[in-house]
Amino acid sequence: MLVSDAQVEKPVPLPFAALSANADASPADLIEEALTAVRLHLNMPIGYLSEFTDDQIVFRSVSAPGLEHLIKPGDQWPLSQVYCSRVLDGTLPNLIPDTRDVPFCSTLDVTESVPIRSHVSLPIYRSDGSPYGMFCCLSPEPNRSLNGRDLAVMQTFANLAARQVRLIEAREADLQSSVERVRRILDSGAFSTVYQPLYSLSTGRVTGVEALTRFCSDPYRSPDKWFHEAGVAGLELDLEEATFRLALRAFETLPEDIYLSLNASPALVCDRRFDRLLEGQPLHRMVLEITEHHDAPGQEVFFRRLSACRLHGLRVAIDDVGAGYSGLQRIASVAPDLLKLDRSITKGIDTIATHRAIMAALKHFAGETGALVLAEGVETEAEAATVKSLGINLAQGWLFGRPLPLDHLDLDRLIDVAA
């Protein structure tokens, strides 16, 4: 006797031991595990999740070990030749213990070609209520023991799969939105460069400027959020290249005795577009800041490309040293020309002994490796004086100047900091 929709019981609780206990399991993994669990429960060799696309169904997830020649993820079948659309429109019931008992099944070629003798199928719906596809199990053998309780079990797992489908589609929509937002920023050039002076405490003069990116968006979003979103969207290198190229325009007006410091990720350094960015630039007047908690995608390539640039005068700095990502061995492997100590160490250094001890230790480490040290985030005269007393002669911070367009900076301003 066939089971109709009206006979379907409410989903029953199941021991989900068959499902992953890993909290980090992906939605796709959970769908596949749900298919395997319900397929084994029903004693059927094939379980799948399909998606309706125009006049086809696409198999998105499949549990059919040893039967990959029949069905695998990515395969497509015409809707007119499968059970899915006929179950959805009510022509076929959700549960068929034996397809020979349902005359319409014999009109479908797939019944004999697979073959299909028993079939259980439930629709999966999107968040907006539209049908996504079907959650199905089938077997080449009839199974007259299948009943409404089995369909309720199937419904429980189908509900789990539906939640994962909605999560996947929500993530895909978020990703597409991120791609579109970043593309708009890139296409419109809705970003600019500001420059913050880098001071010598011993001479009181500007020795360099750091290029920093600012974005024009409504509502405003900080640069780190834009670069993070670009990374999510797979456009981080595109955005980094565009902002780096814009920052290089400072060389058109920057005095010869002042260097330009630019931030670059190891991924950009390893990319061929980095060569195009540096072509024709005065590398002897450039410092490349590598944020230390960004790992190089290929250490050998990264170090080789840095070495090649250094032969032409490029200097390398490691940014945010001491920010919580520090690894002295990693710093030593880069052998930077400059260590930029994070503002978290500089803040309150005139009153916090542990900050002074950390800065002094890093100053000693830098001296042993032949690197200079710059203190970031200097905001008060007392902090500047303490930094100077520790033997650090380079500083950056609001005390000396906030990030501004290059033509707004007073590069001749003298800063007198008493030791």
WOWO-V734510 format. One record per pair of residues at least 24 apart in sequence whose C-alpha atoms are under 10 Angstrom apart, sorted by sequence separation. I is the first residue (numbers start at 1). J is the second residue. If there is no record, write none. Layout:
I;J
I;J
This chain:
39;63
46;70
47;71
48;72
49;73
50;74
52;76
54;78
55;79
56;80
57;81
95;119
96;120
114;138
115;139
116;140
117;141
118;142
119;143
134;158
135;159
190;214
191;215
192;216
240;264
259;283
260;284
261;285
262;286
263;287
264;288
265;289
266;290
320;344
321;345
339;363
39;64
46;71
48;73
50;75
51;76
53;78
54;79
55;80
56;81
57;82
83;108
94;119
95;120
96;121
114;139
115;140
116;141
117;142
118;143
190;215
191;216
240;265
259;284
260;285
261;286
262;287
263;288
264;289
265;290
266;291
284;309
292;317
293;318
320;345
35;61
36;62
37;63
50;76
52;78
53;79
56;82
81;107
82;108
93;119
94;120
95;121
114;140
115;141
116;142
117;143
118;144
120;146
135;161
189;215
190;216
191;217
256;282
259;285
260;286
261;287
262;288
263;289
264;290
265;291
266;292
270;296
271;297
283;309
284;310
287;313
288;314
289;315
290;316
291;317
292;318
293;319
339;365
35;62
36;63
52;79
57;84
81;108
82;109
83;110
93;120
94;121
95;122
119;146
135;162
189;216
190;217
213;240
237;264
240;267
241;268
258;285
259;286
260;287
261;288
262;289
263;290
264;291
265;292
267;294
269;296
270;297
283;310
284;311
286;313
287;314
288;315
289;316
290;317
291;318
292;319
293;320
307;334
339;366
360;387
363;390
364;391
32;60
33;61
35;63
36;64
57;85
80;108
81;109
82;110
83;111
93;121
94;122
112;140
118;146
134;162
237;265
240;268
257;285
258;286
259;287
260;288
261;289
262;290
263;291
265;293
266;294
267;295
268;296
269;297
270;298
283;311
284;312
285;313
286;314
287;315
288;316
289;317
290;318
291;319
292;320
293;321
306;334
338;366
347;375
359;387
363;391
391;419
31;60
32;61
33;62
34;63
35;64
36;65
56;85
80;109
81;110
82;111
92;121
93;122
94;123
111;140
122;151
133;162
214;243
236;265
245;274
248;277
256;285
265;294
266;295
267;296
268;297
270;299
283;312
284;313
285;314
286;315
287;316
288;317
289;318
290;319
291;320
292;321
337;366
346;375
347;376
349;378
363;392
388;417
389;418
390;419
31;61
32;62
33;63
55;85
81;111
120;150
121;151
132;162
185;215
213;243
237;267
238;268
244;274
248;278
251;281
264;294
265;295
266;296
267;297
270;300
271;301
275;305
282;312
283;313
284;314
285;315
286;316
287;317
288;318
289;319
290;320
291;321
292;322
293;323
303;333
336;366
345;375
346;376
347;377
348;378
350;380
356;386
360;390
388;418
389;419
31;62
32;63
120;151
124;155
185;216
212;243
213;244
236;267
237;268
245;276
251;282
265;296
266;297
267;298
270;301
271;302
274;305
278;309
282;313
283;314
284;315
287;318
288;319
289;320
292;323
293;324
294;325
303;334
335;366
345;376
346;377
347;378
348;379
350;381
351;382
356;387
359;390
360;391
385;416
386;417
388;419
28;60
29;61
31;63
52;84
122;154
123;155
133;165
185;217
191;223
211;243
212;244
236;268
241;273
245;277
265;297
266;298
269;301
270;302
282;314
283;315
292;324
293;325
302;334
303;335
337;369
338;370
339;371
340;372
341;373
342;374
343;375
344;376
345;377
346;378
347;379
348;380
350;382
351;383
359;391
360;392
384;416
385;417
386;418
387;419
28;61
51;84
52;85
77;110
83;116
87;120
88;121
121;154
122;155
132;165
211;244
213;246
241;274
244;277
245;278
248;281
266;299
269;302
270;303
272;305
292;325
293;326
332;365
336;369
337;370
338;371
339;372
340;373
341;374
342;375
343;376
344;377
345;378
346;379
347;380
349;382
350;383
357;390
359;392
384;417
385;418
386;419
50;84
87;121
88;122
120;154
121;155
124;158
125;159
132;166
213;247
237;271
244;278
251;285
267;301
268;302
269;303
270;304
271;305
275;309
291;325
292;326
293;327
299;333
328;362
332;366
335;369
336;370
337;371
338;372
339;373
340;374
341;375
342;376
343;377
348;382
349;383
350;384
356;390
383;417
384;418
385;419
87;122
88;123
123;158
124;159
127;162
211;246
212;247
238;273
241;276
242;277
251;286
266;301
267;302
269;304
270;305
292;327
295;330
299;334
331;366
335;370
336;371
337;372
338;373
339;374
340;375
341;376
342;377
343;378
348;383
349;384
350;385
351;386
381;416
382;417
384;419
83;119
87;123
88;124
122;158
123;159
126;162
127;163
181;217
211;247
237;273
241;277
266;302
269;305
270;306
278;314
322;358
335;371
336;372
337;373
338;374
339;375
340;376
341;377
343;379
347;383
349;385
350;386
381;417
382;418
83;120
84;121
121;158
122;159
124;161
125;162
126;163
210;247
211;248
237;274
266;303
269;306
293;330
322;359
328;365
332;369
346;383
349;386
350;387
381;418
382;419
83;121
84;122
85;123
124;162
125;163
127;165
128;166
248;286
292;330
331;369
346;384
348;386
349;387
84;123
123;162
124;163
126;165
127;166
211;250
266;305
292;331
125;165
126;166
127;167
266;306
269;309
322;362
346;386
95;136
97;138
98;139
99;140
124;165
125;166
126;167
185;226
209;250
321;362
346;387
94;136
95;137
96;138
97;139
98;140
99;141
100;142
124;166
127;169
292;334
70;113
71;114
88;131
95;138
98;141
99;142
126;169
127;170
70;114
97;141
98;142
99;143
126;170
182;226
290;334
88;133
97;142
98;143
181;226
182;227
209;254
88;134
96;142
97;143
98;144
208;254
290;336
87;134
96;143
97;144
182;229
183;230
208;255
289;336
85;133
96;144
97;145
98;146
178;226
181;229
182;230
191;239
288;336
84;133
85;134
97;146
181;230
182;231
186;235
208;257
209;258
210;259
211;260
212;261
288;337
289;338
290;339
291;340
346;395
84;134
96;146
97;147
179;229
183;233
189;239
193;243
207;257
208;258
209;259
210;260
211;261
212;262
213;263
287;337
288;338
289;339
290;340
83;134
84;135
95;146
96;147
178;229
179;230
182;233
191;242
192;243
193;244
206;257
207;258
208;259
209;260
210;261
211;262
212;263
287;338
289;340
346;397
84;136
95;147
177;229
178;230
179;231
181;233
182;234
183;235
186;238
191;243
195;247
206;258
207;259
208;260
209;261
210;262
211;263
83;136
95;148
178;231
179;232
180;233
182;235
186;239
189;242
193;246
194;247
205;258
206;259
207;260
208;261
209;262
210;263
343;396
94;148
175;229
178;232
179;233
182;236
185;239
189;243
192;246
193;247
261;315
262;316
263;317
317;371
321;375
340;394
341;395
343;397
95;150
178;233
179;234
183;238
191;246
192;247
193;248
195;250
261;316
262;317
263;318
316;371
317;372
318;373
319;374
320;375
321;376
340;395
341;396
95;151
177;233
178;234
179;235
182;238
183;239
186;242
193;249
194;250
261;317
263;319
317;373
320;376
338;394
340;396
94;151
175;232
176;233
178;235
182;239
186;243
189;246
193;250
317;374
319;376
174;232
175;233
95;154
174;233
175;234
198;258
197;258
198;259
198;260
197;260
198;261
197;261
195;260
196;261
195;261
195;262
47;119
49;121
51;123
46;119
47;120
48;121
49;122
50;123
51;124
60;133
64;137
44;118
47;121
49;123
50;124
59;133
61;135
62;136
63;137
64;138
44;119
49;124
57;132
58;133
59;134
62;137
44;120
57;133
210;286
57;134
208;285
209;286
210;287
42;120
208;286
209;287
210;288
52;131
53;132
208;287
210;289
51;131
52;132
53;133
39;120
51;132
52;133
50;132
51;133
52;134
49;132
50;133
51;134
49;133
50;134
51;135
5;90
49;134
50;135
4;90
8;94
48;134
49;135
50;136
8;95
48;135
49;136
4;92
5;93
47;135
48;136
49;137
4;93
5;94
47;136
48;137
3;93
4;94
5;95
46;136
47;137
48;138
2;93
3;94
4;95
46;137
47;138
2;94
3;95
4;96
45;137
46;138
47;139
2;95
3;96
44;137
45;138
46;139
2;96
3;97
43;137
44;138
45;139
46;140
1;96
2;97
42;137
43;138
44;139
45;140
1;97
2;98
42;138
43;139
44;140
45;141
1;98
2;99
39;136
40;137
42;139
44;141
38;136
39;137
44;142
2;101
38;137
39;138
44;143
1;101
2;102
35;135
39;139
43;143
34;135
35;136
36;137
42;143
35;137
42;145
31;135
42;146
42;150
41;150
42;151
49;158
42;153
38;150
41;153
42;154
49;161
41;154
49;162
38;153
39;154
38;154
49;165
5;122
37;154
38;155
38;156
35;154
38;157
34;154
37;157
38;158
34;156
35;157
34;157
35;158
33;157
34;158
34;159
31;157
34;160
35;161
31;158
34;161
33;161
31;160
32;161
30;160
31;161
30;161
31;162
31;163
27;160
28;161
31;164
27;161
30;164
31;165
27;162
29;164
27;163
28;164
12;149
27;164
28;165
9;147
10;148
11;149
12;150
26;164
27;165
8;147
9;148
10;149
11;150
12;151
13;152
14;153
27;166
28;167
7;147
8;148
9;149
11;151
12;152
13;153
27;167
28;168
7;148
8;149
9;150
10;151
11;152
12;153
16;157
27;168
2;144
6;148
7;149
8;150
9;151
10;152
11;153
12;154
14;156
26;168
1;144
3;146
4;147
5;148
8;151
9;152
10;153
11;154
12;155
13;156
14;157
1;145
2;146
3;147
4;148
7;151
8;152
9;153
11;155
12;156
1;146
2;147
3;148
7;152
8;153
10;155
11;156
1;147
2;148
5;151
9;155
10;156
11;157
4;151
8;155
11;158
3;151
11;159
254;406
253;406
254;407
258;411
253;407
250;405
250;406
255;411
250;407
254;411
200;374
199;374
198;374
199;375
198;375
198;376
201;384
201;385
201;387
202;388
210;396
201;388
207;394
209;396
200;388
206;394
207;395
208;396
202;391
204;393
206;395
214;403
201;391
202;392
203;393
204;394
206;396
213;403
201;392
202;393
203;394
212;403
200;392
201;393
202;394
211;403
212;404
200;393
201;394
210;403
211;404
212;405
199;393
200;394
201;395
206;400
209;403
211;405
199;394
200;395
201;396
205;400
211;406
198;394
199;395
200;396
204;400
198;395
199;396
209;406
197;395
198;396
199;397
197;396
198;397
196;396
197;397
209;409
196;397
197;398
199;400
196;398
198;400
199;401
209;411
197;400
198;401
208;411
196;400
197;401
206;410
207;411
196;401
197;402
206;411
195;401
196;402
197;403
205;411
206;412
195;402
196;403
197;404
205;412
206;413
194;402
195;403
196;404
204;412
205;413
206;414
194;403
195;404
196;405
197;406
204;413
205;414
206;415
193;403
194;404
195;405
196;406
204;414
205;415
193;404
194;405
195;406
203;414
204;415
205;416
193;405
194;406
195;407
197;409
199;411
203;415
204;416
192;405
193;406
194;407
195;408
196;409
197;410
198;411
201;414
202;415
203;416
204;417
194;408
195;409
197;411
200;414
201;415
202;416
203;417
194;409
199;414
200;415
201;416
202;417
199;415
201;417
202;418
201;418
202;419
201;419
